[in-house]
Amino acid sequence: MKTKLTLNLDKDTIEKAREYAKERRQSLSQMVEIFFKFITGGERKEEDFSPLVKELSGIVRVDETFDPEEEYTKYLIEKYR
């Protein structure tokens, strides 16, 4: 069930947020809801993701043995040698 929420924000902040949302093809309401879910530990659903993220999902395939932590460690070792 959706409930209306009124927020009082600085005009410049609202304009910047609108631009940000437009670039990501989301509404301000979606962005605020996702933010609230994030800070309260709520569960994110597929519809919470922007159309761009949905479009890019699944493009990269990774081997099952790929370990991101191990790869990041290797990267850092090389970077700071």
Phi and psi in radians as a Rosetta constraint file:
Dihedral C 1 N 2 CA 2 C 2 CIRCULARHARMONIC -1.589 0.35
Dihedral N 2 CA 2 C 2 N 3 CIRCULARHARMONIC 2.465 0.35
Dihedral C 2 N 3 CA 3 C 3 CIRCULARHARMONIC -2.249 0.35
Dihedral N 3 CA 3 C 3 N 4 CIRCULARHARMONIC 2.432 0.35
Dihedral C 3 N 4 CA 4 C 4 CIRCULARHARMONIC -1.304 0.35
Dihedral N 4 CA 4 C 4 N 5 CIRCULARHARMONIC 2.478 0.35
Dihedral C 4 N 5 CA 5 C 5 CIRCULARHARMONIC -2.304 0.35
Dihedral N 5 CA 5 C 5 N 6 CIRCULARHARMONIC 2.302 0.35
Dihedral C 5 N 6 CA 6 C 6 CIRCULARHARMONIC -1.848 0.35
Dihedral N 6 CA 6 C 6 N 7 CIRCULARHARMONIC 2.254 0.35
Dihedral C 6 N 7 CA 7 C 7 CIRCULARHARMONIC -2.095 0.35
Dihedral N 7 CA 7 C 7 N 8 CIRCULARHARMONIC 2.492 0.35
Dihedral C 7 N 8 CA 8 C 8 CIRCULARHARMONIC -1.898 0.35
Dihedral N 8 CA 8 C 8 N 9 CIRCULARHARMONIC 1.936 0.35
Dihedral C 8 N 9 CA 9 C 9 CIRCULARHARMONIC -2.275 0.35
Dihedral N 9 CA 9 C 9 N 10 CIRCULARHARMONIC 2.789 0.35
Dihedral C 9 N 10 CA 10 C 10 CIRCULARHARMONIC -1.052 0.35
Dihedral N 10 CA 10 C 10 N 11 CIRCULARHARMONIC 2.417 0.35
Dihedral C 10 N 11 CA 11 C 11 CIRCULARHARMONIC -1.008 0.35
Dihedral N 11 CA 11 C 11 N 12 CIRCULARHARMONIC -0.755 0.35
Dihedral C 11 N 12 CA 12 C 12 CIRCULARHARMONIC -1.089 0.35
Dihedral N 12 CA 12 C 12 N 13 CIRCULARHARMONIC -0.684 0.35
Dihedral C 12 N 13 CA 13 C 13 CIRCULARHARMONIC -1.099 0.35
Dihedral N 13 CA 13 C 13 N 14 CIRCULARHARMONIC -0.738 0.35
Dihedral C 13 N 14 CA 14 C 14 CIRCULARHARMONIC -1.104 0.35
Dihedral N 14 CA 14 C 14 N 15 CIRCULARHARMONIC -0.787 0.35
Dihedral C 14 N 15 CA 15 C 15 CIRCULARHARMONIC -1.084 0.35
Dihedral N 15 CA 15 C 15 N 16 CIRCULARHARMONIC -0.754 0.35
Dihedral C 15 N 16 CA 16 C 16 CIRCULARHARMONIC -1.127 0.35
Dihedral N 16 CA 16 C 16 N 17 CIRCULARHARMONIC -0.690 0.35
Dihedral C 16 N 17 CA 17 C 17 CIRCULARHARMONIC -1.153 0.35
Dihedral N 17 CA 17 C 17 N 18 CIRCULARHARMONIC -0.678 0.35
Dihedral C 17 N 18 CA 18 C 18 CIRCULARHARMONIC -1.089 0.35
Dihedral N 18 CA 18 C 18 N 19 CIRCULARHARMONIC -0.769 0.35
Dihedral C 18 N 19 CA 19 C 19 CIRCULARHARMONIC -1.082 0.35
Dihedral N 19 CA 19 C 19 N 20 CIRCULARHARMONIC -0.783 0.35
Dihedral C 19 N 20 CA 20 C 20 CIRCULARHARMONIC -1.032 0.35
Dihedral N 20 CA 20 C 20 N 21 CIRCULARHARMONIC -0.813 0.35
Dihedral C 20 N 21 CA 21 C 21 CIRCULARHARMONIC -1.112 0.35
Dihedral N 21 CA 21 C 21 N 22 CIRCULARHARMONIC -0.745 0.35
Dihedral C 21 N 22 CA 22 C 22 CIRCULARHARMONIC -1.080 0.35
Dihedral N 22 CA 22 C 22 N 23 CIRCULARHARMONIC -0.738 0.35
Dihedral C 22 N 23 CA 23 C 23 CIRCULARHARMONIC -1.060 0.35
Dihedral N 23 CA 23 C 23 N 24 CIRCULARHARMONIC -0.548 0.35
Dihedral C 23 N 24 CA 24 C 24 CIRCULARHARMONIC -1.727 0.35
Dihedral N 24 CA 24 C 24 N 25 CIRCULARHARMONIC 0.123 0.35
Dihedral C 24 N 25 CA 25 C 25 CIRCULARHARMONIC 0.953 0.35
Dihedral N 25 CA 25 C 25 N 26 CIRCULARHARMONIC 0.828 0.35
Dihedral C 25 N 26 CA 26 C 26 CIRCULARHARMONIC -2.293 0.35
Dihedral N 26 CA 26 C 26 N 27 CIRCULARHARMONIC 2.819 0.35
Dihedral C 26 N 27 CA 27 C 27 CIRCULARHARMONIC -1.584 0.35
Dihedral N 27 CA 27 C 27 N 28 CIRCULARHARMONIC 2.802 0.35
Dihedral C 27 N 28 CA 28 C 28 CIRCULARHARMONIC -1.074 0.35
Dihedral N 28 CA 28 C 28 N 29 CIRCULARHARMONIC -0.660 0.35
Dihedral C 28 N 29 CA 29 C 29 CIRCULARHARMONIC -1.049 0.35
Dihedral N 29 CA 29 C 29 N 30 CIRCULARHARMONIC -0.756 0.35
Dihedral C 29 N 30 CA 30 C 30 CIRCULARHARMONIC -1.080 0.35
Dihedral N 30 CA 30 C 30 N 31 CIRCULARHARMONIC -0.768 0.35
Dihedral C 30 N 31 CA 31 C 31 CIRCULARHARMONIC -1.078 0.35
Dihedral N 31 CA 31 C 31 N 32 CIRCULARHARMONIC -0.779 0.35
Dihedral C 31 N 32 CA 32 C 32 CIRCULARHARMONIC -1.133 0.35
Dihedral N 32 CA 32 C 32 N 33 CIRCULARHARMONIC -0.743 0.35
Dihedral C 32 N 33 CA 33 C 33 CIRCULARHARMONIC -1.093 0.35
Dihedral N 33 CA 33 C 33 N 34 CIRCULARHARMONIC -0.769 0.35
Dihedral C 33 N 34 CA 34 C 34 CIRCULARHARMONIC -1.103 0.35
Dihedral N 34 CA 34 C 34 N 35 CIRCULARHARMONIC -0.728 0.35
Dihedral C 34 N 35 CA 35 C 35 CIRCULARHARMONIC -1.066 0.35
Dihedral N 35 CA 35 C 35 N 36 CIRCULARHARMONIC -0.811 0.35
Dihedral C 35 N 36 CA 36 C 36 CIRCULARHARMONIC -1.083 0.35
Dihedral N 36 CA 36 C 36 N 37 CIRCULARHARMONIC -0.688 0.35
Dihedral C 36 N 37 CA 37 C 37 CIRCULARHARMONIC -1.105 0.35
Dihedral N 37 CA 37 C 37 N 38 CIRCULARHARMONIC -0.714 0.35
Dihedral C 37 N 38 CA 38 C 38 CIRCULARHARMONIC -1.089 0.35
Dihedral N 38 CA 38 C 38 N 39 CIRCULARHARMONIC -0.862 0.35
Dihedral C 38 N 39 CA 39 C 39 CIRCULARHARMONIC -1.297 0.35
Dihedral N 39 CA 39 C 39 N 40 CIRCULARHARMONIC -0.359 0.35
Dihedral C 39 N 40 CA 40 C 40 CIRCULARHARMONIC -1.747 0.35
Dihedral N 40 CA 40 C 40 N 41 CIRCULARHARMONIC 0.025 0.35
Dihedral C 40 N 41 CA 41 C 41 CIRCULARHARMONIC 1.320 0.35
Dihedral N 41 CA 41 C 41 N 42 CIRCULARHARMONIC 0.317 0.35
Dihedral C 41 N 42 CA 42 C 42 CIRCULARHARMONIC -1.221 0.35
Dihedral N 42 CA 42 C 42 N 43 CIRCULARHARMONIC 2.810 0.35
Dihedral C 42 N 43 CA 43 C 43 CIRCULARHARMONIC -1.375 0.35
Dihedral N 43 CA 43 C 43 N 44 CIRCULARHARMONIC 2.293 0.35
Dihedral C 43 N 44 CA 44 C 44 CIRCULARHARMONIC -1.594 0.35
Dihedral N 44 CA 44 C 44 N 45 CIRCULARHARMONIC 2.416 0.35
Dihedral C 44 N 45 CA 45 C 45 CIRCULARHARMONIC -1.919 0.35
Dihedral N 45 CA 45 C 45 N 46 CIRCULARHARMONIC 2.921 0.35
Dihedral C 45 N 46 CA 46 C 46 CIRCULARHARMONIC -0.999 0.35
Dihedral N 46 CA 46 C 46 N 47 CIRCULARHARMONIC -0.649 0.35
Dihedral C 46 N 47 CA 47 C 47 CIRCULARHARMONIC -1.210 0.35
Dihedral N 47 CA 47 C 47 N 48 CIRCULARHARMONIC -0.210 0.35
Dihedral C 47 N 48 CA 48 C 48 CIRCULARHARMONIC -1.269 0.35
Dihedral N 48 CA 48 C 48 N 49 CIRCULARHARMONIC -0.363 0.35
Dihedral C 48 N 49 CA 49 C 49 CIRCULARHARMONIC -1.451 0.35
Dihedral N 49 CA 49 C 49 N 50 CIRCULARHARMONIC 2.517 0.35
Dihedral C 49 N 50 CA 50 C 50 CIRCULARHARMONIC -1.145 0.35
Dihedral N 50 CA 50 C 50 N 51 CIRCULARHARMONIC 2.754 0.35
Dihedral C 50 N 51 CA 51 C 51 CIRCULARHARMONIC -0.974 0.35
Dihedral N 51 CA 51 C 51 N 52 CIRCULARHARMONIC -0.618 0.35
Dihedral C 51 N 52 CA 52 C 52 CIRCULARHARMONIC -1.115 0.35
Dihedral N 52 CA 52 C 52 N 53 CIRCULARHARMONIC -0.778 0.35
Dihedral C 52 N 53 CA 53 C 53 CIRCULARHARMONIC -1.121 0.35
Dihedral N 53 CA 53 C 53 N 54 CIRCULARHARMONIC -0.736 0.35
Dihedral C 53 N 54 CA 54 C 54 CIRCULARHARMONIC -1.065 0.35
Dihedral N 54 CA 54 C 54 N 55 CIRCULARHARMONIC -0.715 0.35
Dihedral C 54 N 55 CA 55 C 55 CIRCULARHARMONIC -1.111 0.35
Dihedral N 55 CA 55 C 55 N 56 CIRCULARHARMONIC -0.659 0.35
Dihedral C 55 N 56 CA 56 C 56 CIRCULARHARMONIC -1.471 0.35
Dihedral N 56 CA 56 C 56 N 57 CIRCULARHARMONIC -0.279 0.35
Dihedral C 56 N 57 CA 57 C 57 CIRCULARHARMONIC -1.055 0.35
Dihedral N 57 CA 57 C 57 N 58 CIRCULARHARMONIC 2.311 0.35
Dihedral C 57 N 58 CA 58 C 58 CIRCULARHARMONIC 1.476 0.35
Dihedral N 58 CA 58 C 58 N 59 CIRCULARHARMONIC 0.015 0.35
Dihedral C 58 N 59 CA 59 C 59 CIRCULARHARMONIC -1.205 0.35
Dihedral N 59 CA 59 C 59 N 60 CIRCULARHARMONIC -0.735 0.35
Dihedral C 59 N 60 CA 60 C 60 CIRCULARHARMONIC -1.650 0.35
Dihedral N 60 CA 60 C 60 N 61 CIRCULARHARMONIC 2.245 0.35
Dihedral C 60 N 61 CA 61 C 61 CIRCULARHARMONIC -1.832 0.35
Dihedral N 61 CA 61 C 61 N 62 CIRCULARHARMONIC 2.374 0.35
Dihedral C 61 N 62 CA 62 C 62 CIRCULARHARMONIC -2.119 0.35
Dihedral N 62 CA 62 C 62 N 63 CIRCULARHARMONIC 2.518 0.35
Dihedral C 62 N 63 CA 63 C 63 CIRCULARHARMONIC -1.087 0.35
Dihedral N 63 CA 63 C 63 N 64 CIRCULARHARMONIC 2.532 0.35
Dihedral C 63 N 64 CA 64 C 64 CIRCULARHARMONIC -1.065 0.35
Dihedral N 64 CA 64 C 64 N 65 CIRCULARHARMONIC -0.438 0.35
Dihedral C 64 N 65 CA 65 C 65 CIRCULARHARMONIC -1.492 0.35
Dihedral N 65 CA 65 C 65 N 66 CIRCULARHARMONIC -0.048 0.35
Dihedral C 65 N 66 CA 66 C 66 CIRCULARHARMONIC -1.134 0.35
Dihedral N 66 CA 66 C 66 N 67 CIRCULARHARMONIC 2.223 0.35
Dihedral C 66 N 67 CA 67 C 67 CIRCULARHARMONIC -2.056 0.35
Dihedral N 67 CA 67 C 67 N 68 CIRCULARHARMONIC 1.830 0.35
Dihedral C 67 N 68 CA 68 C 68 CIRCULARHARMONIC -1.029 0.35
Dihedral N 68 CA 68 C 68 N 69 CIRCULARHARMONIC -0.658 0.35
Dihedral C 68 N 69 CA 69 C 69 CIRCULARHARMONIC -1.132 0.35
Dihedral N 69 CA 69 C 69 N 70 CIRCULARHARMONIC -0.734 0.35
Dihedral C 69 N 70 CA 70 C 70 CIRCULARHARMONIC -1.137 0.35
Dihedral N 70 CA 70 C 70 N 71 CIRCULARHARMONIC -0.749 0.35
Dihedral C 70 N 71 CA 71 C 71 CIRCULARHARMONIC -1.143 0.35
Dihedral N 71 CA 71 C 71 N 72 CIRCULARHARMONIC -0.674 0.35
Dihedral C 71 N 72 CA 72 C 72 CIRCULARHARMONIC -1.170 0.35
Dihedral N 72 CA 72 C 72 N 73 CIRCULARHARMONIC -0.685 0.35
Dihedral C 72 N 73 CA 73 C 73 CIRCULARHARMONIC -1.070 0.35
Dihedral N 73 CA 73 C 73 N 74 CIRCULARHARMONIC -0.789 0.35
Dihedral C 73 N 74 CA 74 C 74 CIRCULARHARMONIC -1.041 0.35
Dihedral N 74 CA 74 C 74 N 75 CIRCULARHARMONIC -0.754 0.35
Dihedral C 74 N 75 CA 75 C 75 CIRCULARHARMONIC -1.030 0.35
Dihedral N 75 CA 75 C 75 N 76 CIRCULARHARMONIC -0.821 0.35
Dihedral C 75 N 76 CA 76 C 76 CIRCULARHARMONIC -1.133 0.35
Dihedral N 76 CA 76 C 76 N 77 CIRCULARHARMONIC -0.694 0.35
Dihedral C 76 N 77 CA 77 C 77 CIRCULARHARMONIC -1.047 0.35
Dihedral N 77 CA 77 C 77 N 78 CIRCULARHARMONIC -0.815 0.35
Dihedral C 77 N 78 CA 78 C 78 CIRCULARHARMONIC -1.128 0.35
Dihedral N 78 CA 78 C 78 N 79 CIRCULARHARMONIC -0.721 0.35
Dihedral C 78 N 79 CA 79 C 79 CIRCULARHARMONIC -1.114 0.35
Dihedral N 79 CA 79 C 79 N 80 CIRCULARHARMONIC -0.718 0.35
Dihedral C 79 N 80 CA 80 C 80 CIRCULARHARMONIC -1.805 0.35
Dihedral N 80 CA 80 C 80 N 81 CIRCULARHARMONIC 0.358 0.35
